Amino acid sequence: MNPHRRYRFSLPLVLFLSPVLIWLVLLIVLPHVELLLMSLRVEGDDGGFSYSLANYRQFFDEPIYWLTFVRTAVYAILVTFLTFLVALPVAFYITKVVSPRRQGLLMLLLLMPFWVSELVRVYGWMILLRESGVINHFLVGLGLWEQPVEMLYNDVAMVMGLVYTSMLFMAVPLVSVLESLDDSLIEAAHDLGGNIASIVFRIIIPHAMPGIVSGCIVVFMLTLGNYLTPNLMGGKNSLWFTEQIYNQFIASFNWNQGASFGFLLLLLSSLVIWAGLKITRQKLGKVVQ
């Protein structure tokens, strides 16, 4: 094929692509351009406005802002890693251990909790973990605890809730990619004396790398932008950067400052995803297939 071949856009092709292009421009490109312009806008005392980096400078001037920003990034990476550790054995069990007749049932059980909204699922965990909840009632009744213990409103409960709400978005790509793994490779490695660690790190993970990267990208982005779960399960002490954005937009009505926070969060997610692709040597086009 000639590398310098020119592609001609016919009218049917343009009509076919136009809804997608309009969707991308109206719902992705224009909102982000407006977000950037709003983040650079500074209102003057005379009712006018100018463009500067004052909103971004205020982010670095206030320690609570950038400390919450760093904290959110670190916890989002931790949640992504823990979600991968939980989802990989589940995906491997579904695709390689159980019989094909039961795979559909297990996938249904995996999908079923996500048929309801995130709010309902988070409240379900709150009912289990709160001081007067099911777990405390059960443990006190057995005599294991003398009095109920508050297991909510801390970082551990928040991380557990985020892992639970993100589980599906990691498991589905892993199930999809592990289905194509030839069972004879694992059997041959076992026959040649390979242990579990060598099979996992030399066969399973390299083969599943596109699914791992795809799942990590989705989970990281969803966790980074999550507002509901950290707010309900983490409590007041578990600061999350989306809460700072909410406060600027809704509580303070400072849309320009909130836009700068939102754009910083967008830059952070893009930077971490780019770094992850470079470290794993994966191409974005292959990952999103």
C-alpha positions in Angstrom: 0.0 0.0 0.0 1.3 3.4 -0.9 2.1 5.3 2.3 1.4 8.6 0.5 -2.1 7.5 -0.6 -4.6 10.3 -0.3 -8.0 9.4 1.2 -11.0 11.0 -0.4 -14.0 11.9 1.7 -17.2 11.0 -0.1 -20.5 12.5 0.8 -21.8 9.2 2.4 -18.7 9.0 4.5 -19.1 12.6 5.7 -22.8 12.0 6.5 -21.9 8.9 8.4 -19.2 10.6 10.5 -21.0 13.9 11.0 -23.1 12.8 14.1 -20.0 11.5 15.8 -18.0 14.7 15.0 -20.9 16.9 16.1 -21.2 14.9 19.4 -17.4 15.2 20.1 -17.4 18.9 19.3 -20.5 19.9 21.2 -20.0 17.7 24.3 -16.2 17.4 24.6 -14.3 20.0 22.7 -16.4 23.1 23.3 -17.0 22.5 27.0 -13.3 22.0 27.7 -12.3 25.1 25.7 -14.9 27.1 27.7 -13.5 25.5 30.9 -10.0 26.7 30.0 -11.2 30.2 29.1 -13.2 30.5 32.3 -10.3 29.3 34.4 -8.2 32.2 33.0 -10.9 34.8 33.4 -10.5 37.3 36.3 -13.4 39.5 37.1 -12.6 43.2 37.6 -14.1 45.7 40.1 -15.7 47.6 37.3 -17.7 44.6 36.1 -15.3 43.7 33.3 -12.8 40.9 33.1 -9.3 40.0 32.0 -7.3 36.9 31.4 -4.5 35.8 33.7 -3.1 32.9 35.7 -4.4 34.4 39.0 -6.8 31.5 39.6 -4.0 29.0 39.2 -1.7 31.0 41.5 -4.3 30.9 44.2 -4.3 27.2 44.0 -0.7 27.0 44.9 -0.9 29.8 47.5 -3.5 27.9 49.6 -1.9 24.7 51.0 -5.3 23.1 51.6 -5.9 23.1 47.8 -2.8 21.5 46.5 -2.5 19.1 49.5 -6.0 17.9 48.7 -5.0 17.7 45.1 -2.0 15.5 45.8 -3.9 13.4 48.3 -6.6 12.7 45.7 -4.1 11.7 43.1 -2.3 9.3 45.5 -5.5 7.7 46.7 -6.8 7.3 43.1 -3.6 5.5 42.2 -3.9 3.3 45.3 -7.6 2.5 44.5 -6.7 1.6 41.0 -3.9 -0.8 42.1 -6.2 -2.4 44.8 -9.0 -2.8 42.2 -6.6 -4.6 39.9 -5.4 -6.9 42.7 -9.1 -7.8 43.4 -10.3 -8.0 39.8 -7.5 -10.1 38.3 -8.2 -13.3 40.3 -11.9 -12.9 39.7 -11.4 -12.5 36.0 -9.0 -15.5 35.9 -11.4 -17.7 37.8 -14.3 -16.8 35.5 -12.4 -17.4 32.3 -10.0 -20.3 33.1 -11.3 -22.2 36.2 -15.0 -22.6 36.1 -16.8 -24.6 33.4 -18.1 -22.6 30.4 -21.7 -23.3 31.5 -21.1 -21.3 34.7 -19.3 -18.4 33.2 -22.5 -16.7 32.2 -23.9 -17.0 35.7 -20.8 -15.6 37.3 -20.7 -12.7 34.9 -24.3 -12.0 35.7 -23.6 -12.0 39.4 -20.7 -9.7 38.8 -22.9 -7.3 36.8 -26.0 -7.5 39.0 -24.9 -5.0 41.8 -24.2 -2.4 39.1 -27.8 -2.5 37.9 -28.7 0.0 40.6 -27.2 3.5 41.1 -24.0 4.2 42.9 -25.9 6.0 45.6 -27.9 2.9 46.5 -24.7 0.8 46.6 -22.9 3.2 48.8 -25.8 3.4 51.2 -25.8 -0.4 51.3 -22.2 -0.3 52.5 -23.1 2.4 55.0 -25.8 0.3 56.5 -23.3 -2.6 56.9 -20.5 -0.5 58.4 -22.2 2.1 60.5 -22.1 2.0 64.3 -25.6 0.6 64.5 -25.2 -1.5 61.4 -25.4 -5.2 60.5 -21.7 -6.0 61.1 -21.5 -4.4 64.5 -24.8 -6.0 65.6 -23.5 -9.4 64.5 -20.0 -9.1 66.2 -21.4 -7.7 69.4 -24.0 -10.5 69.5 -21.3 -13.1 69.2 -19.4 -11.5 72.0 -16.3 -10.6 69.8 -16.7 -6.9 70.6 -18.0 -5.4 73.8 -19.5 -2.3 72.1 -20.2 -1.2 68.6 -17.3 0.4 66.7 -17.7 3.1 64.1 -16.2 1.7 60.9 -17.4 4.6 58.6 -16.0 8.0 58.0 -12.3 7.1 57.6 -9.9 6.6 54.7 -10.1 2.8 54.9 -13.9 2.8 54.4 -13.5 5.3 51.6 -10.9 3.3 49.8 -13.0 0.1 50.2 -16.1 1.9 48.8 -14.1 3.2 45.8 -12.7 -0.2 45.0 -16.2 -1.7 45.2 -17.8 0.9 42.9 -14.9 0.6 40.4 -14.7 -3.2 40.4 -16.8 -3.8 37.3 -14.7 -1.4 35.1 -11.6 -3.4 35.8 -13.0 -6.9 35.7 -14.8 -6.6 32.4 -11.6 -5.7 30.3 -9.7 -8.4 32.1 -12.3 -11.0 31.4 -12.4 -10.0 27.8 -8.6 -10.2 27.3 -8.1 -13.4 29.3 -10.6 -15.2 27.2 -8.1 -15.2 24.4 -5.3 -16.6 26.5 -4.5 -20.2 25.3 -4.8 -22.6 28.2 -2.0 -24.8 26.8 0.5 -22.0 27.6 -0.4 -22.2 31.3 -0.3 -26.0 31.2 3.1 -26.1 29.5 4.5 -23.6 32.0 3.2 -25.8 34.9 4.6 -29.0 33.3 8.0 -27.3 32.9 8.1 -26.6 36.6 6.9 -23.0 36.7 5.4 -21.8 39.9 2.3 -19.6 40.3 4.4 -16.4 40.5 6.3 -17.1 37.3 3.1 -18.1 35.4 1.3 -14.9 36.6 4.2 -12.5 35.8 5.5 -14.1 32.6 2.3 -15.4 30.9 -0.9 -14.0 32.4 0.0 -10.4 33.0 2.0 -9.8 29.7 -1.0 -11.3 27.8 -3.5 -9.3 29.7 -1.6 -6.0 29.6 -3.9 -4.3 27.2 -6.9 -5.1 29.4 -5.0 -4.1 32.5 -4.1 -0.7 31.1 -7.6 -0.2 29.8 -9.2 -1.0 33.1 -6.6 1.1 35.0 -7.3 4.1 32.9 -11.1 3.8 33.4 -10.9 3.1 37.1 -8.3 5.9 37.7 -10.4 8.5 35.9 -13.6 7.5 37.6 -12.0 7.4 41.0 -10.3 10.8 40.5 -13.6 12.4 39.6 -15.7 10.6 42.1 -17.6 12.9 44.5 -20.3 10.7 46.0 -18.4 7.8 47.6 -15.6 9.9 49.3 -18.2 12.3 50.6 -20.5 9.7 52.1 -18.0 7.1 53.3 -15.0 9.2 54.0 -16.6 11.9 56.0 -15.3 15.4 56.7 -11.7 14.3 57.4 -11.3 12.4 54.1 -10.7 15.4 51.8 -11.3 14.9 48.1 -10.5 17.4 45.4 -13.9 17.1 43.7 -15.3 18.5 46.9 -13.1 21.5 46.5 -14.5 22.0 43.0 -18.0 21.6 44.2 -17.5 24.2 46.9 -16.1 26.7 44.4 -18.9 26.3 42.0 -21.9 25.8 44.3 -21.0 27.1 47.7 -18.8 30.1 46.8 -20.2 30.8 43.3 -16.7 31.3 42.1 -17.0 29.6 38.8 -13.6 30.9 37.5 -11.7 29.3 40.4 -13.8 26.1 40.1 -13.0 26.0 36.4 -9.3 26.2 37.2 -9.6 23.4 39.7 -11.4 21.3 37.1 -8.9 21.9 34.4 -6.1 21.0 36.8 -7.8 17.7 37.5 -8.1 17.1 33.8 -4.4 17.8 33.3 -3.6 15.4 36.2 -5.6 12.6 34.8 -4.1 13.1 31.3 -0.6 13.2 32.7 -1.0 10.0 34.8 -2.6 8.2 31.8 0.2 9.3 29.5 2.8 8.1 32.1 1.1 4.8 32.5 1.1 4.2 28.7 4.8 5.0 28.5 5.7 2.8 31.5 3.7 -0.2 30.2 4.7 0.5 26.5 1.2 0.3 25.4 -0.5 2.4 22.6 -3.8 4.1 23.4 -5.3 2.8 20.1 -4.6 -0.8 21.1 -5.8 -0.3 24.7 -9.2 1.2 23.8 -10.1 -1.6 21.2 
